Amino acid sequence: MKHKADWDEAEKRCKLSDEELRMARELGFQPHSLIKNIPNRSQPWKAPIPVWIRSLYEERMEQPGRAIPPPPPSPSFEREPPPFDEPALDWEFEDIFDDDSPPTPHEIDEENRLLLRRQRNYRLAAEYVAAAFATLAPVRKVVLFGSVAVPLKKEIPRFREFRRHRQPVWHECKDVDLAVWLDDLSDLRSLQRARWQALNRLLAEKDAGVAHHQVDVFLFEPGTDRFLGHLCNFGVCPKKKPECRVRDCGAVPFLQRRDKFALRRDVLAADRSVVLFDRSTPVLRGSPAIASPPTSDDRP
């Protein structure tokens, strides 16, 4: 990652979690932009940086396809004036300057460390949510699948500074995929509540921040293994959002249907998934093998 020291400083001074740091990057922020928007005592109207980042990111998530650049200075997010000897550059444009040098070995190791830590946090989230679901009588089985369930592989990432130089790093886990077999769909709100409470406990006990919409719950019918739909992320059903207009979405409260979505059944294959809970043998399962942090000899 370019300017890793600047990102480390922004993460520390703004008190950002790994997930909030990822959101800030996807929104187009640079480290100095975040630091300069930290509210001081004379600016009580400003939201803390983590709250601000999450609100901007959630706004973009609610409007698919809309790119939200860092907002211009405003009374709510006022940039502090530069010292008299600092050029008064427009902060919207000073972020575009970047060099074309390849990532250093230290930057590669740091990026790999962050990606591995994200997978571990997501795995913890899966285990906490599975434990919460296990307390609900209709839940028969919980299975973790996707990239969080298996050892990571190295690939050319989407990050520009690594992609440009064809530098592979560990795969980036985007979210947690949980398959849940339910006897009864009449109280999906309790399932939502259990997910939210579990992630709150995770944050309090492990200091690992994972948002509820990053735990994607796929619902199945016991016995037939028929895919029923997704657990909705909205607190109201229907929410009157564009995604709520899909046919049969919300016919069962909080059961979401996604347009043109088809689940590949091989994603639940034994070598690509982990059973976290099974009511027939009600014991939470152990963690799968997860790649160890790369050493200097392991670095590609």
N, C-alpha and C positions, 0 to 999 in steps of 0.2 A: 504494500500500500504506500502510495506516495505521501511524503510529509507525515510519516507515522508518529513522530514526536508531537506534531500539532494535534493529531487526532487523539492521542493519549491525553494531552493536556485538556482538550475539549471534553473528553469523556469524564475526566476527574473533576474539572471545575464546574461542569454542567450537571454532574451526578447522573449520567446517562447509563442505562443498562445496555447490554449487547443489542437487544432488539430495538431500543430507541436510537442507538447509533446507526443501525441498518436503515431505519426509517428516515433518519436525517440525510443519509447518503442518497437514498432513492428520491427524496424530495429535492435534491440538488444543492444542499447546504455544503459549505466548506467550514473547517474548524474555527477560523477566526470570526465567521459570521455568527456562529453559535455563541462563542465567548462574548462578543460585543453586544449580544442581546440578553445577557444575564441581568435580571432586574436587580437594582440596588435599593437601598432603604428609601430613597426619595421617589421610587416608582412602584408603589404598592399595587397599582392597577395591572401590572404585568404578571402574566402567568409564569410559573417556573418553566424552565426550558423543557424538561421531560413532558410536562402537561401540554405545552404548546406544540411540541413535535407530534405527540400522539393525536391531538385534535386535528392538526393539518393532515396527518396521514389517514385518519378515519374519514375525513371529508373527501379525500381522493378515492378511498375505497368505496364510498357510497356513490361515486359518480365514475363508473368504469370508463377508461379511455381518456379521462381528463388529466392532463399533466399540470401539477401545481408547482411553479417555481417558488423560490424563497420570496415572501411578500416584500414589497418596497417599504421603506421606513414610514411609520404612521405614529399617531399619538400613543397607540397601545404598544408598539414595538419600536421605540425610538432608539436610534443608534447614538451612542455618546459621541460628542464632537471629538475629532482627532486633536492631538497636541499641535501646537503652533508650527512645529517643524515637520509634521507629517503631511504629505500631499493629500488633499481632500478629494480622493478618487471616489467615483460613484461605486458603492459597494455591490451593486448588481452586476458590474462589469469587471471588477478586479478579480473575481473568482475564476475567470476564464483562462488566466495565464498559467501555463503548466509546461514543464519541460518534457522531453521525449526520452529521458534516460530510463533504462530497464530497472525493474525492482532489484534492490540489493538482497543478498542472502538473508540479512536480518529481517527485511520487510516480508520476504517470502515466508520465513519461519513464523513471524507474527501473524500473518494472514492465516496460515495453517492452524495456528493456535486458536484464533478466534473462531474459525469454522468448526474445529473439533469441540470447542466449548459450547457453541450453539447446539451441536448435535446432542451433547450431554444434557444441556438444559431442556431440550425438547424431550429427551428420553425421560428425564425426571418428571416433566409435565405429564407425559403419557402414564407413568406409574401412579402419580397422584390422582389423576382423573379416573383411572381404572379402579383405584381403591375406593374413590367416592361413588362410582357407579355400582360397585359391588354391594353397597349398602341398600340399593334399591331393588325391591323384590322382582319387578318385571325383567331385570337384566339377567340374561342367561350366560353371556360370554362376551369378553372384550379381547380384541386382537389388534396389536400394533403392526402396521405394514408401511411400506415406503422406505425412503432413505434413512429415516430415524431408526428403523428396525435392523439395519444391516451395517456391516463395516463400510466406511466410506471409500470411494475410489477417487483417484486424481483425474482432473480434467481441466481443459481451458475454460476459465470462468467468464462470466459476463462483465466483470469489473474491467473497465477500459485499460487501466495501466498494466494489467496482467494479460488481457486478451491481445492487446496491441503487440506485445512481445512474445506471444504464444507460450506463456509461462504457466504450467499446470499447477493447481493447488487442489486441496480436498474439495469434494463436491459440496455445494451450499444447500443445506436443508432449508426448505421454504416454510414448511409447516409440519404439524403432527397429524398423521392419518390413523384414526381409530375405527375399526369395524365393531359394531355392537349389535348383538342379537337380543331382541326384545319380545316378550310375550304379549305386551299390551302397549298400544300407542296413545292411550287416552290421557296420559299425564307427561308429555314431553317437556313441559315447563319445569318439572322436578329434575329432569335430566340436565336441562340448561343450568338450573340453580346449582346442582352438584358440580358441574364443570367449573362454574364461576367460583364457588367456594374452594374447590381444590386448588385452583390457580392462585387464589389469594393466600392460601396456606403455603404454597410453594414459595411465593415471594417473601412471606414473613419468615419462613424457616430456612430457606436456602439462598435467599436473595437472588433468585432467578426469575426474571420478569418475562412471562409469556402471556400474550393477549388471548382472550377467549376465542376470537375468530381465527386464531392460528391453530386451534385444535379442531380439525375437521372430523365430524362424527358421521360415519356411514351406517345406516340402520338396516338390519336384516331380519327376516322372519325365521324363527327357529324351525328346524325340521326340513324346510324346503330350501333354506339358504337364499331365498328370493330377496333381491335388493329392493328396499322400500323407498329410500330417499335419504336426505341429509337432515341432521338436526339444525334448525334455523339458528342464525346468530343474532337475529333481532329480538328485542324484548317484547315486541307487540306483533301480533299476527292477525290480519295482514298488516304490513308496515306501509303499504302503498308506495313501494319502491319499484323501479322497472323490473327487477328480478322477481318481484312478487306476482307479475302478470303471466308467468309461465303456467301453462295448463295444469290444473290439479294442485298447484302450489298452495299450501294452506288449507286444502280440503280437510286434512287432519291438522289441527292447530300445531304450529311449529314444525311441521314436516315439510321440508323444502324440496321442491323439484327444480332441477336445473335444465335449462334449454339445451338440447342436443348432447346431453351428458350420457356417456356409456361407460360402465365400469368393467375393466378387464378382469376376469376372474382369476387369471394367473397371478395377480398381485397378492393374493392370499395364499399362495403356495407355501408349503412348510419351510422352504429354504429362503423365503423372502418376507416372512412375518414371524411374530412372536405372540404366543398366547399369554396375556397378562392376567386374565381371570376366566375361570370356567366353573359355573355353579355345580357341575357334577363332581368336580374336585376343587372346592373353593379355597385355593391357595394362590396368592399372587406369585407370579413366576419371577425368576431371576433375570438379570439383564443379559442381552446378547453381547457378542464380542464387538467392541468398538475400537476403531483404529487408534493406536497410540500416537502421541505427538511425534512429529518427524524429528530425527536427529540430523546432524550434519551429513552422516553417511546415507540417510534415507532420502535426503532432499533430491528431487528430480533435477 
